Amino acid sequence: MRINAGLQPNTEVNSEVMWGSTKEAGTGRKALFLACVLGLVALIVGALFGKRPTICTLAGQCIARHLGVNVNGDIYHCDRYVTDNDYRLGNVHRQSFAEMFEGDKVEILRERNARRVDGYTDCPYLSICNGGCPHNAYIAERSVSGYDPTCCGEAALIEHIRRRVTGSLEEARSVG
């Protein structure tokens, strides 16, 4: 089975490469992957029609709204940052949540994220991605060759979905 990843035109991902060829090992992961992809597509389609995305990677303003907790009680702005002390808000054994959320760390992270999103002002899809996931940008700027600091990385996917939805609507109008 091949699926169009939608990230670049004509990019295909072979599911056997992604999930392995053993049916038993790949079945649950395939279903989870497809459910996640379909959920993301549905949220993007909704956003194209003016509905606010609810998934953290598209909702924006996520700092200190989605938490990660390490086994030692350390609290992080997001589970993707667990063990990265730059994103550690505090520890439940030593501080209250109020102390963590009202502390300087949350404000510093919010300001850092706002500066990042301010760089996306020319992106036509900013109202849909809302700046995307800060962690995805964090990883991309450190490891993606040709990283573009003016886009969250979702523009090609959103444009692909927009074109498909627009084409389907135009086709339906011409038939009806």
N, C-alpha and C positions, 0 to 999 in steps of 0.2 A: 504494500500500500504506500502510495506517495501522497503527501499533503503539501499544499502551497503555503509556505511560511508567511508570505505576505510582506516580508521585510524588504525585499528587493524584487523587482519584476523577474519572473521566471525562476525564483529560488525554490528549490524543492528539497524536502527533508525526507530521507528514507527512514521509515519507522523501524525497520530492522536494525539500522545503525543506532538509532536512538534508544530502542527498547530491548534489543537482543532478539534472537530468533526463537528462543524457547517460549512457546505459547503460554505455559503456566506462569512463568516469571513476568511476562510482559502484559498480560491481560489487564490486571488491576491498574498498573501504571499507565497503560494506554487510555483506559477509561477515565482515569483522573486527569491526565493531560488533556484529553479531548474536552472534558467537562470544563476545565479551566480556560481553554482556548475559546470554547463556545460562550462561556460566561463573559469573557473579556470582549468578544465581538458584540455580544448583545448589549453590553454597557456602552461601547463606542457607538453603536447604532442609536441607542437611546440618546446619547449625548449629541449626536448629529441632529436629532429632532428636539433638542433643548432640555432634555432631562439631565439632572446632575448625576454624574457617576458616583457610585457608593463604594467601590473598591478602593482601598487605600492608595494603590499605585496611580489612580487617576483622580482621586477626590481632592487632592491638594491640602495644604495646611495640616499635614499629618504629624508634625513634631509634637511629641508627648501625648498623642492620642492613641497610638498603637504601641504597646510596650513589649519589651523582651525581658524575661527574668532568668538570671543565671541561677544555678543550683546553690550558690553561696549567698543568694539574696540580693545581688546587684541588679539594679533596674536600669534598663537601657531604653532609649527613645523608640527603638523598634527591635524586633527579634533578629533582624538581619545584622544588627550591630553588636550583638552579644559578644563580649570579650574585647571590644574596641573602646578603650577608656575615654577617647574623645567624645563618645556618645553615651557614656555612663552618667546617669542622673543622680544616683545615690545607692543606698543599700537599706532594705527594709528593716534590718536589725539595728540600724543606727539612726535612721531618719524617718519621719512621717512622709506620706505621699504629699501632703501640703508643702512641707519643707523642700521636697525635691522639685515639685512643679512650680513653686514660687521662687526658686533659686535662680542664680545667674546663668546656670548651664542651659536651661530651657530657652531663655532669652537669647543667649549666644547662638544656639542651634537654629532658632527661628530666624534670627538676623542673617545667618550664613545661608539658610535655605532661601530667604527672600532675595538675597543678592544673586543667587544662582538663577532663580526664576525670573528676575529682572532682565537677565541676559536673553530671555526667550521672547521678548516683546514683539519681535518681527515674525514670529511663527504664527501662521494662520490657524493653527489648531490649539493654541494655548487655552482657549475657552473649553476645550474638550479634555485635554490631558492635565490641565491645571499645574503644569510644571513637571508632571511625572513623578516617579519615585526618586527621592533623594539618594537612596542607596544605589540604585541603578546608575545614576550620574556619578556617584562616588567611585564605583568600580570602573565605569567606562572611562572616566578621565585619567585613571591610573593604568588602564590596561588595553584600551581599544586604540589601535592605530588609526589616526585620522579623526579622533574624537571631535565632535562639533559642539562647542559650548553654547550654541544658540538654539539648540533643540534638545528636548528630553529623550529623543530617540524613537518616539512613537509616531512621528509625522508620516513616515512611509506607510506604516500599517493603517493609520487613520485615513490617509489619502486613498489607499487601496480599497478600504471598506466603503468610503464615501463614493468612489467611482462605481463600485458594484451596486450599492443601494440606489444611486442616481440612475444608473442604467436599467435596473429592475423597475423603478418607478416610471421611467419614460416608456419602457416596453409595455407595462401594464396600462398606461394612459392611451397608448396607440391601439391597444386591443379593445379597451373598454370604451 
